[in-house]
Amino acid sequence: KKNVVNPDDDVVLRSHVIFVDINGVGGNAYRNQGLGLAAAIKDKHPEKKVIIYSAEPTGDRFDADLRKVDGCLPKNAEPIQFSNLIEELCK
């Protein structure tokens, strides 16, 4: 789905692992766009594995929302990096 805003969206409820882009996602519903959406998903569904991915190389590494997610990957990560992270989170 292109732009999930609600942490109770059907796509979220049916997923075990959720990748959320930092920019351009979540609309204006969250102060940090995708990062805020990712944190809202973790707050509402702590059993879900939420991974942030972004092409953005900079950002506040101490942001409270970033600390809630289960992992982070750059958008240019190799497919094996995605696979390895998913395998690790599903143990």
N, CA, C and O atoms as a CHARMM CRD file, in Angstrom:
* protein
*
  364
    1    1 LYS  N      0.85300  -1.17600   0.00000 PROA 1      0.00000
    2    1 LYS  CA     0.00000   0.00000   0.00000 PROA 1      0.00000
    3    1 LYS  C      0.89500   1.23400   0.00000 PROA 1      0.00000
    4    1 LYS  O      1.94200   1.23600   0.64800 PROA 1      0.00000
    5    2 LYS  N      0.51300   2.24400  -0.69200 PROA 2      0.00000
    6    2 LYS  CA     1.36200   3.42500  -0.84600 PROA 2      0.00000
    7    2 LYS  C      1.51400   4.23900   0.42600 PROA 2      0.00000
    8    2 LYS  O      2.63600   4.56300   0.81400 PROA 2      0.00000
    9    3 ASN  N      0.40500   4.58100   1.08800 PROA 3      0.00000
   10    3 ASN  CA     0.51600   5.49500   2.21400 PROA 3      0.00000
   11    3 ASN  C     -0.42800   5.10200   3.33700 PROA 3      0.00000
   12    3 ASN  O     -1.58500   5.52100   3.35700 PROA 3      0.00000
   13    4 VAL  N      0.05000   4.32000   4.24700 PROA 4      0.00000
   14    4 VAL  CA    -0.70800   3.95000   5.42400 PROA 4      0.00000
   15    4 VAL  C     -0.60600   5.09500   6.41300 PROA 4      0.00000
   16    4 VAL  O      0.48300   5.62400   6.63600 PROA 4      0.00000
   17    5 VAL  N     -1.71900   5.48400   7.00600 PROA 5      0.00000
   18    5 VAL  CA    -1.72300   6.54200   8.00700 PROA 5      0.00000
   19    5 VAL  C     -2.16600   5.98900   9.35800 PROA 5      0.00000
   20    5 VAL  O     -1.68900   6.43200  10.40300 PROA 5      0.00000
   21    6 ASN  N     -3.06100   5.04000   9.33400 PROA 6      0.00000
   22    6 ASN  CA    -3.64400   4.48400  10.54800 PROA 6      0.00000
   23    6 ASN  C     -2.88700   3.22900  10.98100 PROA 6      0.00000
   24    6 ASN  O     -2.73000   2.31300  10.17400 PROA 6      0.00000
   25    7 PRO  N     -2.41500   3.15500  12.22500 PROA 7      0.00000
   26    7 PRO  CA    -1.72100   1.96200  12.68600 PROA 7      0.00000
   27    7 PRO  C     -2.61700   0.72100  12.71200 PROA 7      0.00000
   28    7 PRO  O     -2.12300  -0.39800  12.85500 PROA 7      0.00000
   29    8 ASP  N     -3.91900   0.91300  12.57600 PROA 8      0.00000
   30    8 ASP  CA    -4.85500  -0.20800  12.51600 PROA 8      0.00000
   31    8 ASP  C     -5.30500  -0.51500  11.09200 PROA 8      0.00000
   32    8 ASP  O     -6.28200  -1.23700  10.89100 PROA 8      0.00000
   33    9 ASP  N     -4.60100   0.02600  10.11100 PROA 9      0.00000
   34    9 ASP  CA    -4.89300  -0.26600   8.70700 PROA 9      0.00000
   35    9 ASP  C     -4.78800  -1.78000   8.49000 PROA 9      0.00000
   36    9 ASP  O     -3.96400  -2.44600   9.11600 PROA 9      0.00000
   37   10 ASP  N     -5.61000  -2.30500   7.61800 PROA 10     0.00000
   38   10 ASP  CA    -5.64000  -3.74200   7.34400 PROA 10     0.00000
   39   10 ASP  C     -4.26700  -4.28100   6.94000 PROA 10     0.00000
   40   10 ASP  O     -3.90400  -5.39400   7.32000 PROA 10     0.00000
   41   11 VAL  N     -3.51100  -3.50800   6.18300 PROA 11     0.00000
   42   11 VAL  CA    -2.17300  -3.93700   5.76100 PROA 11     0.00000
   43   11 VAL  C     -1.27500  -4.13300   6.98600 PROA 11     0.00000
   44   11 VAL  O     -0.50900  -5.09500   7.04700 PROA 11     0.00000
   45   12 VAL  N     -1.36600  -3.24300   7.93800 PROA 12     0.00000
   46   12 VAL  CA    -0.57500  -3.35700   9.16100 PROA 12     0.00000
   47   12 VAL  C     -1.02400  -4.57500   9.96400 PROA 12     0.00000
   48   12 VAL  O     -0.19300  -5.35500  10.43100 PROA 12     0.00000
   49   13 LEU  N     -2.31800  -4.73600  10.12100 PROA 13     0.00000
   50   13 LEU  CA    -2.83300  -5.83600  10.92900 PROA 13     0.00000
   51   13 LEU  C     -2.48000  -7.20200  10.35300 PROA 13     0.00000
   52   13 LEU  O     -2.29800  -8.16000  11.10400 PROA 13     0.00000
   53   14 ARG  N     -2.38100  -7.30200   9.02700 PROA 14     0.00000
   54   14 ARG  CA    -2.06200  -8.58300   8.38600 PROA 14     0.00000
   55   14 ARG  C     -0.56300  -8.86200   8.29600 PROA 14     0.00000
   56   14 ARG  O     -0.16600  -9.96500   7.92100 PROA 14     0.00000
   57   15 SER  N      0.26300  -7.89300   8.62800 PROA 15     0.00000
   58   15 SER  CA     1.71000  -8.03000   8.45200 PROA 15     0.00000
   59   15 SER  C      2.41600  -8.37000   9.74800 PROA 15     0.00000
   60   15 SER  O      1.98500  -7.96800  10.82900 PROA 15     0.00000
   61   16 HSD  N      3.49800  -9.10900   9.63000 PROA 16     0.00000
   62   16 HSD  CA     4.34900  -9.41000  10.77800 PROA 16     0.00000
   63   16 HSD  C      5.56300  -8.48300  10.78300 PROA 16     0.00000
   64   16 HSD  O      6.01300  -8.04500  11.84200 PROA 16     0.00000
   65   17 VAL  N      6.08900  -8.18600   9.59300 PROA 17     0.00000
   66   17 VAL  CA     7.23500  -7.29500   9.42400 PROA 17     0.00000
   67   17 VAL  C      6.78800  -6.15600   8.51700 PROA 17     0.00000
   68   17 VAL  O      6.22200  -6.38600   7.44800 PROA 17     0.00000
   69   18 ILE  N      7.04700  -4.92900   8.95200 PROA 18     0.00000
   70   18 ILE  CA     6.58400  -3.74700   8.21500 PROA 18     0.00000
   71   18 ILE  C      7.77200  -2.83100   7.95700 PROA 18     0.00000
   72   18 ILE  O      8.46700  -2.41900   8.88600 PROA 18     0.00000
   73   19 PHE  N      7.99700  -2.51700   6.68200 PROA 19     0.00000
   74   19 PHE  CA     9.03200  -1.56200   6.29700 PROA 19     0.00000
   75   19 PHE  C      8.37000  -0.20800   6.09200 PROA 19     0.00000
   76   19 PHE  O      7.37100  -0.10100   5.38000 PROA 19     0.00000
   77   20 VAL  N      8.92300   0.82200   6.71300 PROA 20     0.00000
   78   20 VAL  CA     8.35700   2.16400   6.61600 PROA 20     0.00000
   79   20 VAL  C      9.45000   3.12500   6.17300 PROA 20     0.00000
   80   20 VAL  O     10.51200   3.20500   6.79100 PROA 20     0.00000
   81   21 ASP  N      9.17500   3.85500   5.09300 PROA 21     0.00000
   82   21 ASP  CA    10.09200   4.89600   4.63700 PROA 21     0.00000
   83   21 ASP  C      9.97900   6.08300   5.59100 PROA 21     0.00000
   84   21 ASP  O      8.90700   6.33400   6.14300 PROA 21     0.00000
   85   22 ILE  N     11.04700   6.79700   5.78500 PROA 22     0.00000
   86   22 ILE  CA    11.03800   7.94600   6.69500 PROA 22     0.00000
   87   22 ILE  C     10.30200   9.13500   6.07400 PROA 22     0.00000
   88   22 ILE  O      9.53900   9.81100   6.76300 PROA 22     0.00000
   89   23 ASN  N     10.51700   9.39600   4.80000 PROA 23     0.00000
   90   23 ASN  CA     9.97300  10.59600   4.15900 PROA 23     0.00000
   91   23 ASN  C      8.78300  10.27800   3.27600 PROA 23     0.00000
   92   23 ASN  O      8.75600   9.26000   2.58500 PROA 23     0.00000
   93   24 GLY  N      7.78900  11.17200   3.30900 PROA 24     0.00000
   94   24 GLY  CA     6.65800  11.08000   2.39600 PROA 24     0.00000
   95   24 GLY  C      5.62700  10.03500   2.76100 PROA 24     0.00000
   96   24 GLY  O      4.76000   9.71600   1.94700 PROA 24     0.00000
   97   25 VAL  N      5.69900   9.49800   3.95900 PROA 25     0.00000
   98   25 VAL  CA     4.76700   8.46900   4.40400 PROA 25     0.00000
   99   25 VAL  C      4.08500   8.95800   5.67300 PROA 25     0.00000
  100   25 VAL  O      4.69500   9.66400   6.47700 PROA 25     0.00000
  101   26 GLY  N      2.83600   8.58800   5.85300 PROA 26     0.00000
  102   26 GLY  CA     2.12300   8.98300   7.06100 PROA 26     0.00000
  103   26 GLY  C      1.42800  10.31700   6.94500 PROA 26     0.00000
  104   26 GLY  O      0.71400  10.74000   7.85400 PROA 26     0.00000
  105   27 GLY  N      1.64000  10.98600   5.81200 PROA 27     0.00000
  106   27 GLY  CA     0.98100  12.27300   5.59500 PROA 27     0.00000
  107   27 GLY  C      1.31700  13.27200   6.67600 PROA 27     0.00000
  108   27 GLY  O      2.41200  13.26300   7.23800 PROA 27     0.00000
  109   28 ASN  N      0.35500  14.13500   6.96000 PROA 28     0.00000
  110   28 ASN  CA     0.55200  15.14800   7.99500 PROA 28     0.00000
  111   28 ASN  C      0.08500  14.66500   9.36100 PROA 28     0.00000
  112   28 ASN  O      0.03600  15.44200  10.31400 PROA 28     0.00000
  113   29 ALA  N     -0.25600  13.38900   9.45700 PROA 29     0.00000
  114   29 ALA  CA    -0.75900  12.84400  10.71700 PROA 29     0.00000
  115   29 ALA  C      0.33200  12.73600  11.77800 PROA 29     0.00000
  116   29 ALA  O      0.02500  12.65700  12.96800 PROA 29     0.00000
  117   30 TYR  N      1.58900  12.73200  11.37000 PROA 30     0.00000
  118   30 TYR  CA     2.69800  12.53000  12.29800 PROA 30     0.00000
  119   30 TYR  C      3.75000  13.60800  12.08900 PROA 30     0.00000
  120   30 TYR  O      4.05500  13.97800  10.95500 PROA 30     0.00000
  121   31 ARG  N      4.29600  14.10500  13.17400 PROA 31     0.00000
  122   31 ARG  CA     5.29700  15.17700  13.07800 PROA 31     0.00000
  123   31 ARG  C      6.53600  14.71500  12.33200 PROA 31     0.00000
  124   31 ARG  O      7.18600  15.52100  11.66700 PROA 31     0.00000
  125   32 ASN  N      6.87200  13.45600  12.42500 PROA 32     0.00000
  126   32 ASN  CA     8.05800  12.91300  11.76200 PROA 32     0.00000
  127   32 ASN  C      7.70900  12.04400  10.56300 PROA 32     0.00000
  128   32 ASN  O      8.49000  11.16500  10.19800 PROA 32     0.00000
  129   33 GLN  N      6.57400  12.26500   9.95400 PROA 33     0.00000
  130   33 GLN  CA     6.13400  11.50400   8.79000 PROA 33     0.00000
  131   33 GLN  C      6.25100  10.00600   9.03900 PROA 33     0.00000
  132   33 GLN  O      5.61200   9.48700   9.95400 PROA 33     0.00000
  133   34 GLY  N      7.05300   9.30100   8.24700 PROA 34     0.00000
  134   34 GLY  CA     7.15500   7.85000   8.35200 PROA 34     0.00000
  135   34 GLY  C      7.72100   7.38100   9.67500 PROA 34     0.00000
  136   34 GLY  O      7.32800   6.33000  10.18100 PROA 34     0.00000
  137   35 LEU  N      8.62300   8.13500  10.23300 PROA 35     0.00000
  138   35 LEU  CA     9.18600   7.76500  11.52500 PROA 35     0.00000
  139   35 LEU  C      8.10800   7.81300  12.60900 PROA 35     0.00000
  140   35 LEU  O      8.05100   6.94500  13.48000 PROA 35     0.00000
  141   36 GLY  N      7.26400   8.82500  12.54300 PROA 36     0.00000
  142   36 GLY  CA     6.14500   8.92700  13.48300 PROA 36     0.00000
  143   36 GLY  C      5.14400   7.80300  13.28800 PROA 36     0.00000
  144   36 GLY  O      4.61500   7.26500  14.26000 PROA 36     0.00000
  145   37 LEU  N      4.88100   7.44300  12.03300 PROA 37     0.00000
  146   37 LEU  CA     3.99200   6.31900  11.74200 PROA 37     0.00000
  147   37 LEU  C      4.58200   5.02000  12.28600 PROA 37     0.00000
  148   37 LEU  O      3.87100   4.22400  12.90000 PROA 37     0.00000
  149   38 ALA  N      5.86100   4.80500  12.06800 PROA 38     0.00000
  150   38 ALA  CA     6.51600   3.59200  12.56100 PROA 38     0.00000
  151   38 ALA  C      6.40000   3.50000  14.08100 PROA 38     0.00000
  152   38 ALA  O      6.10700   2.43200  14.61800 PROA 38     0.00000
  153   39 ALA  N      6.62700   4.60700  14.76900 PROA 39     0.00000
  154   39 ALA  CA     6.51800   4.62300  16.22500 PROA 39     0.00000
  155   39 ALA  C      5.07700   4.35100  16.65900 PROA 39     0.00000
  156   39 ALA  O      4.84600   3.63300  17.63200 PROA 39     0.00000
  157   40 ALA  N      4.11400   4.92100  15.94200 PROA 40     0.00000
  158   40 ALA  CA     2.70400   4.68900  16.27600 PROA 40     0.00000
  159   40 ALA  C      2.33700   3.21800  16.10600 PROA 40     0.00000
  160   40 ALA  O      1.58300   2.66600  16.90700 PROA 40     0.00000
  161   41 ILE  N      2.87200   2.58400  15.05800 PROA 41     0.00000
  162   41 ILE  CA     2.61800   1.15500  14.85800 PROA 41     0.00000
  163   41 ILE  C      3.21000   0.36200  16.02000 PROA 41     0.00000
  164   41 ILE  O      2.54200  -0.52000  16.56100 PROA 41     0.00000
  165   42 LYS  N      4.44500   0.65600  16.41500 PROA 42     0.00000
  166   42 LYS  CA     5.07400  -0.05500  17.53300 PROA 42     0.00000
  167   42 LYS  C      4.32400   0.18200  18.84200 PROA 42     0.00000
  168   42 LYS  O      4.17300  -0.74000  19.64300 PROA 42     0.00000
  169   43 ASP  N      3.85500   1.40500  19.06500 PROA 43     0.00000
  170   43 ASP  CA     3.10200   1.70400  20.28400 PROA 43     0.00000
  171   43 ASP  C      1.81100   0.88900  20.33900 PROA 43     0.00000
  172   43 ASP  O      1.45100   0.34400  21.38300 PROA 43     0.00000
  173   44 LYS  N      1.13400   0.81500  19.22000 PROA 44     0.00000
  174   44 LYS  CA    -0.17300   0.13900  19.15900 PROA 44     0.00000
  175   44 LYS  C     -0.03500  -1.36700  19.02400 PROA 44     0.00000
  176   44 LYS  O     -0.87000  -2.11200  19.53600 PROA 44     0.00000
  177   45 HSD  N      1.00500  -1.82300  18.34500 PROA 45     0.00000
  178   45 HSD  CA     1.20000  -3.24700  18.06300 PROA 45     0.00000
  179   45 HSD  C      2.65800  -3.63600  18.34200 PROA 45     0.00000
  180   45 HSD  O      3.42900  -3.84600  17.40600 PROA 45     0.00000
  181   46 PRO  N      3.03500  -3.73100  19.60400 PROA 46     0.00000
  182   46 PRO  CA     4.44000  -3.99900  19.92900 PROA 46     0.00000
  183   46 PRO  C      4.95400  -5.33900  19.40300 PROA 46     0.00000
  184   46 PRO  O      6.16400  -5.54300  19.30400 PROA 46     0.00000
  185   47 GLU  N      4.05600  -6.23700  19.07200 PROA 47     0.00000
  186   47 GLU  CA     4.48300  -7.53700  18.53400 PROA 47     0.00000
  187   47 GLU  C      4.91300  -7.46100  17.07400 PROA 47     0.00000
  188   47 GLU  O      5.57500  -8.37600  16.58400 PROA 47     0.00000
  189   48 LYS  N      4.55500  -6.39500  16.37000 PROA 48     0.00000
  190   48 LYS  CA     4.94500  -6.21000  14.97700 PROA 48     0.00000
  191   48 LYS  C      6.41600  -5.81200  14.90800 PROA 48     0.00000
  192   48 LYS  O      6.90400  -5.07600  15.76500 PROA 48     0.00000
  193   49 LYS  N      7.10600  -6.28800  13.90800 PROA 49     0.00000
  194   49 LYS  CA     8.49000  -5.89600  13.67100 PROA 49     0.00000
  195   49 LYS  C      8.47400  -4.75100  12.66500 PROA 49     0.00000
  196   49 LYS  O      8.00000  -4.91500  11.54100 PROA 49     0.00000
  197   50 VAL  N      8.98300  -3.61000  13.06100 PROA 50     0.00000
  198   50 VAL  CA     8.95400  -2.41000  12.22700 PROA 50     0.00000
  199   50 VAL  C     10.38200  -2.01100  11.88600 PROA 50     0.00000
  200   50 VAL  O     11.22700  -1.83300  12.76300 PROA 50     0.00000
  201   51 ILE  N     10.62400  -1.87500  10.59000 PROA 51     0.00000
  202   51 ILE  CA    11.94500  -1.51400  10.09300 PROA 51     0.00000
  203   51 ILE  C     11.84000  -0.21900   9.31000 PROA 51     0.00000
  204   51 ILE  O     11.00500  -0.08300   8.41600 PROA 51     0.00000
  205   52 ILE  N     12.68600   0.72000   9.65200 PROA 52     0.00000
  206   52 ILE  CA    12.77100   1.98300   8.91900 PROA 52     0.00000
  207   52 ILE  C     13.76200   1.79700   7.77500 PROA 52     0.00000
  208   52 ILE  O     14.83500   1.22000   7.95400 PROA 52     0.00000
  209   53 TYR  N     13.39400   2.28700   6.61500 PROA 53     0.00000
  210   53 TYR  CA    14.36500   2.32200   5.52400 PROA 53     0.00000
  211   53 TYR  C     14.26900   3.67100   4.84800 PROA 53     0.00000
  212   53 TYR  O     13.18800   4.24500   4.71900 PROA 53     0.00000
  213   54 SER  N     15.41300   4.16800   4.41800 PROA 54     0.00000
  214   54 SER  CA    15.43500   5.50100   3.84200 PROA 54     0.00000
  215   54 SER  C     16.71100   5.73900   3.05500 PROA 54     0.00000
  216   54 SER  O     17.75400   5.14000   3.31700 PROA 54     0.00000
  217   55 ALA  N     16.59500   6.62600   2.09100 PROA 55     0.00000
  218   55 ALA  CA    17.76700   7.07800   1.35000 PROA 55     0.00000
  219   55 ALA  C     18.41000   8.26700   2.06200 PROA 55     0.00000
  220   55 ALA  O     19.49800   8.70900   1.69100 PROA 55     0.00000
  221   56 GLU  N     17.73600   8.77500   3.07800 PROA 56     0.00000
  222   56 GLU  CA    18.21500   9.93000   3.82500 PROA 56     0.00000
  223   56 GLU  C     19.38600   9.53600   4.71900 PROA 56     0.00000
  224   56 GLU  O     19.20200   8.76600   5.66200 PROA 56     0.00000
  225   57 PRO  N     20.59700  10.04900   4.44200 PROA 57     0.00000
  226   57 PRO  CA    21.77600   9.63900   5.22100 PROA 57     0.00000
  227   57 PRO  C     21.91400  10.36100   6.55800 PROA 57     0.00000
  228   57 PRO  O     22.69800   9.94100   7.41000 PROA 57     0.00000
  229   58 THR  N     21.16200  11.43900   6.75000 PROA 58     0.00000
  230   58 THR  CA    21.29600  12.19500   7.99100 PROA 58     0.00000
  231   58 THR  C     19.99800  12.13800   8.77400 PROA 58     0.00000
  232   58 THR  O     18.95600  11.74700   8.24900 PROA 58     0.00000
  233   59 GLY  N     20.07300  12.52500  10.00900 PROA 59     0.00000
  234   59 GLY  CA    18.88400  12.56200  10.84900 PROA 59     0.00000
  235   59 GLY  C     19.27900  12.50700  12.31200 PROA 59     0.00000
  236   59 GLY  O     20.44200  12.28900  12.64900 PROA 59     0.00000
  237   60 ASP  N     18.30800  12.70500  13.16200 PROA 60     0.00000
  238   60 ASP  CA    18.53500  12.70600  14.60000 PROA 60     0.00000
  239   60 ASP  C     18.56200  11.27400  15.11100 PROA 60     0.00000
  240   60 ASP  O     17.51400  10.65600  15.30200 PROA 60     0.00000
  241   61 ARG  N     19.74700  10.75500  15.32900 PROA 61     0.00000
  242   61 ARG  CA    19.91300   9.36000  15.79000 PROA 61     0.00000
  243   61 ARG  C     19.38300   9.16300  17.20700 PROA 61     0.00000
  244   61 ARG  O     19.25600   8.02900  17.66900 PROA 61     0.00000
  245   62 PHE  N     19.07300  10.25700  17.89800 PROA 62     0.00000
  246   62 PHE  CA    18.57300  10.16200  19.26300 PROA 62     0.00000
  247   62 PHE  C     17.06700  10.40500  19.34300 PROA 62     0.00000
  248   62 PHE  O     16.51000  10.47700  20.43800 PROA 62     0.00000
  249   63 ASP  N     16.41100  10.53200  18.20300 PROA 63     0.00000
  250   63 ASP  CA    14.97500  10.75300  18.18200 PROA 63     0.00000
  251   63 ASP  C     14.26900   9.59600  18.88300 PROA 63     0.00000
  252   63 ASP  O     14.57500   8.43400  18.61700 PROA 63     0.00000
  253   64 ALA  N     13.34900   9.89500  19.75500 PROA 64     0.00000
  254   64 ALA  CA    12.64100   8.87700  20.52800 PROA 64     0.00000
  255   64 ALA  C     11.87900   7.91300  19.61900 PROA 64     0.00000
  256   64 ALA  O     11.80000   6.72200  19.92000 PROA 64     0.00000
  257   65 ASP  N     11.31900   8.40600  18.51700 PROA 65     0.00000
  258   65 ASP  CA    10.59400   7.53700  17.59300 PROA 65     0.00000
  259   65 ASP  C     11.52500   6.51800  16.94800 PROA 65     0.00000
  260   65 ASP  O     11.14900   5.35900  16.76900 PROA 65     0.00000
  261   66 LEU  N     12.72900   6.93700  16.60100 PROA 66     0.00000
  262   66 LEU  CA    13.69100   6.03900  15.97500 PROA 66     0.00000
  263   66 LEU  C     14.08600   4.91000  16.92900 PROA 66     0.00000
  264   66 LEU  O     14.34100   3.78700  16.49400 PROA 66     0.00000
  265   67 ARG  N     14.13300   5.20200  18.19400 PROA 67     0.00000
  266   67 ARG  CA    14.51900   4.20300  19.18400 PROA 67     0.00000
  267   67 ARG  C     13.44600   3.13500  19.39900 PROA 67     0.00000
  268   67 ARG  O     13.72900   2.09600  19.99500 PROA 67     0.00000
  269   68 LYS  N     12.23300   3.37000  18.93000 PROA 68     0.00000
  270   68 LYS  CA    11.14100   2.40100  19.10800 PROA 68     0.00000
  271   68 LYS  C     11.15900   1.28400  18.06400 PROA 68     0.00000
  272   68 LYS  O     10.66700   0.18700  18.32800 PROA 68     0.00000
  273   69 VAL  N     11.71400   1.54900  16.89800 PROA 69     0.00000
  274   69 VAL  CA    11.64200   0.56200  15.81500 PROA 69     0.00000
  275   69 VAL  C     12.64000  -0.57200  16.03800 PROA 69     0.00000
  276   69 VAL  O     13.56000  -0.46700  16.85000 PROA 69     0.00000
  277   70 ASP  N     12.43100  -1.65600  15.29600 PROA 70     0.00000
  278   70 ASP  CA    13.23700  -2.86100  15.47600 PROA 70     0.00000
  279   70 ASP  C     14.50200  -2.88500  14.63100 PROA 70     0.00000
  280   70 ASP  O     15.41200  -3.66600  14.90600 PROA 70     0.00000
  281   71 GLY  N     14.57100  -2.04700  13.61600 PROA 71     0.00000
  282   71 GLY  CA    15.74800  -2.04000  12.76500 PROA 71     0.00000
  283   71 GLY  C     15.70000  -0.91800  11.75800 PROA 71     0.00000
  284   71 GLY  O     14.66400  -0.28100  11.56400 PROA 71     0.00000
  285   72 CYS  N     16.84300  -0.67900  11.11000 PROA 72     0.00000
  286   72 CYS  CA    16.96300   0.36400  10.08900 PROA 72     0.00000
  287   72 CYS  C     17.82800  -0.16500   8.95500 PROA 72     0.00000
  288   72 CYS  O     18.81500  -0.86700   9.17900 PROA 72     0.00000
  289   73 LEU  N     17.44200   0.18100   7.74400 PROA 73     0.00000
  290   73 LEU  CA    18.22100  -0.17900   6.56100 PROA 73     0.00000
  291   73 LEU  C     18.22300   0.98400   5.58700 PROA 73     0.00000
  292   73 LEU  O     17.22500   1.69400   5.46200 PROA 73     0.00000
  293   74 PRO  N     19.33000   1.18200   4.90000 PROA 74     0.00000
  294   74 PRO  CA    19.32100   2.18200   3.82400 PROA 74     0.00000
  295   74 PRO  C     18.55500   1.62500   2.62800 PROA 74     0.00000
  296   74 PRO  O     18.51400   0.41200   2.42400 PROA 74     0.00000
  297   75 LYS  N     17.95400   2.50100   1.84600 PROA 75     0.00000
  298   75 LYS  CA    17.20100   2.05400   0.66800 PROA 75     0.00000
  299   75 LYS  C     18.07900   1.32600  -0.33300 PROA 75     0.00000
  300   75 LYS  O     17.58800   0.49200  -1.09300 PROA 75     0.00000
  301   76 ASN  N     19.35100   1.62400  -0.34600 PROA 76     0.00000
  302   76 ASN  CA    20.24300   0.96500  -1.30500 PROA 76     0.00000
  303   76 ASN  C     20.87200  -0.30700  -0.72400 PROA 76     0.00000
  304   76 ASN  O     21.86500  -0.79900  -1.25900 PROA 76     0.00000
  305   77 ALA  N     20.31400  -0.83800   0.34900 PROA 77     0.00000
  306   77 ALA  CA    20.83700  -2.07200   0.94600 PROA 77     0.00000
  307   77 ALA  C     20.70900  -3.22000  -0.04600 PROA 77     0.00000
  308   77 ALA  O     19.78500  -3.25700  -0.85900 PROA 77     0.00000
  309   78 GLU  N     21.62100  -4.12900   0.03200 PROA 78     0.00000
  310   78 GLU  CA    21.58700  -5.32900  -0.80700 PROA 78     0.00000
  311   78 GLU  C     20.43700  -6.22800  -0.35100 PROA 78     0.00000
  312   78 GLU  O     20.10300  -6.24600   0.83400 PROA 78     0.00000
  313   79 PRO  N     19.83400  -6.96900  -1.27200 PROA 79     0.00000
  314   79 PRO  CA    18.73100  -7.86800  -0.88900 PROA 79     0.00000
  315   79 PRO  C     19.09000  -8.81500   0.26200 PROA 79     0.00000
  316   79 PRO  O     18.23100  -9.14100   1.08200 PROA 79     0.00000
  317   80 ILE  N     20.32900  -9.25000   0.32800 PROA 80     0.00000
  318   80 ILE  CA    20.73900 -10.15200   1.41100 PROA 80     0.00000
  319   80 ILE  C     20.64500  -9.46000   2.76700 PROA 80     0.00000
  320   80 ILE  O     20.38600 -10.11400   3.77700 PROA 80     0.00000
  321   81 GLN  N     20.85200  -8.14300   2.79900 PROA 81     0.00000
  322   81 GLN  CA    20.73600  -7.40300   4.05200 PROA 81     0.00000
  323   81 GLN  C     19.27900  -7.39400   4.53800 PROA 81     0.00000
  324   81 GLN  O     19.01800  -7.53400   5.73300 PROA 81     0.00000
  325   82 PHE  N     18.33500  -7.22700   3.60200 PROA 82     0.00000
  326   82 PHE  CA    16.91800  -7.29600   3.95300 PROA 82     0.00000
  327   82 PHE  C     16.59100  -8.68500   4.49900 PROA 82     0.00000
  328   82 PHE  O     15.94600  -8.81600   5.54000 PROA 82     0.00000
  329   83 SER  N     17.03700  -9.71000   3.79300 PROA 83     0.00000
  330   83 SER  CA    16.76900 -11.08800   4.20100 PROA 83     0.00000
  331   83 SER  C     17.35900 -11.39000   5.56700 PROA 83     0.00000
  332   83 SER  O     16.69500 -11.97500   6.42300 PROA 83     0.00000
  333   84 ASN  N     18.60000 -10.99200   5.76800 PROA 84     0.00000
  334   84 ASN  CA    19.25400 -11.25600   7.04700 PROA 84     0.00000
  335   84 ASN  C     18.53900 -10.57300   8.21100 PROA 84     0.00000
  336   84 ASN  O     18.38400 -11.16100   9.28100 PROA 84     0.00000
  337   85 LEU  N     18.10400  -9.32900   7.99800 PROA 85     0.00000
  338   85 LEU  CA    17.41900  -8.60900   9.06000 PROA 85     0.00000
  339   85 LEU  C     16.07600  -9.26500   9.36700 PROA 85     0.00000
  340   85 LEU  O     15.71600  -9.42900  10.53300 PROA 85     0.00000
  341   86 ILE  N     15.34500  -9.63600   8.33700 PROA 86     0.00000
  342   86 ILE  CA    14.05200 -10.30400   8.56700 PROA 86     0.00000
  343   86 ILE  C     14.25100 -11.62000   9.31000 PROA 86     0.00000
  344   86 ILE  O     13.52200 -11.91500  10.25600 PROA 86     0.00000
  345   87 GLU  N     15.22200 -12.40200   8.89100 PROA 87     0.00000
  346   87 GLU  CA    15.50400 -13.67400   9.57700 PROA 87     0.00000
  347   87 GLU  C     15.85900 -13.43500  11.04700 PROA 87     0.00000
  348   87 GLU  O     15.39100 -14.15600  11.92800 PROA 87     0.00000
  349   88 GLU  N     16.67700 -12.43200  11.30300 PROA 88     0.00000
  350   88 GLU  CA    17.06800 -12.13000  12.68200 PROA 88     0.00000
  351   88 GLU  C     15.86300 -11.70700  13.53100 PROA 88     0.00000
  352   88 GLU  O     15.73300 -12.12700  14.68000 PROA 88     0.00000
  353   89 LEU  N     14.99900 -10.88900  12.96800 PROA 89     0.00000
  354   89 LEU  CA    13.84000 -10.40300  13.72000 PROA 89     0.00000
  355   89 LEU  C     12.78600 -11.49100  13.94800 PROA 89     0.00000
  356   89 LEU  O     11.99400 -11.41000  14.88700 PROA 89     0.00000
  357   90 CYS  N     12.78500 -12.49200  13.09600 PROA 90     0.00000
  358   90 CYS  CA    11.76500 -13.54100  13.20700 PROA 90     0.00000
  359   90 CYS  C     12.20600 -14.71700  14.07800 PROA 90     0.00000
  360   90 CYS  O     11.48000 -15.70400  14.19100 PROA 90     0.00000
  361   91 LYS  N     13.35200 -14.62700  14.67500 PROA 91     0.00000
  362   91 LYS  CA    13.83400 -15.72300  15.55100 PROA 91     0.00000
  363   91 LYS  C     13.06600 -15.73000  16.85000 PROA 91     0.00000
  364   91 LYS  O     13.32000 -16.57000  17.71300 PROA 91     0.00000
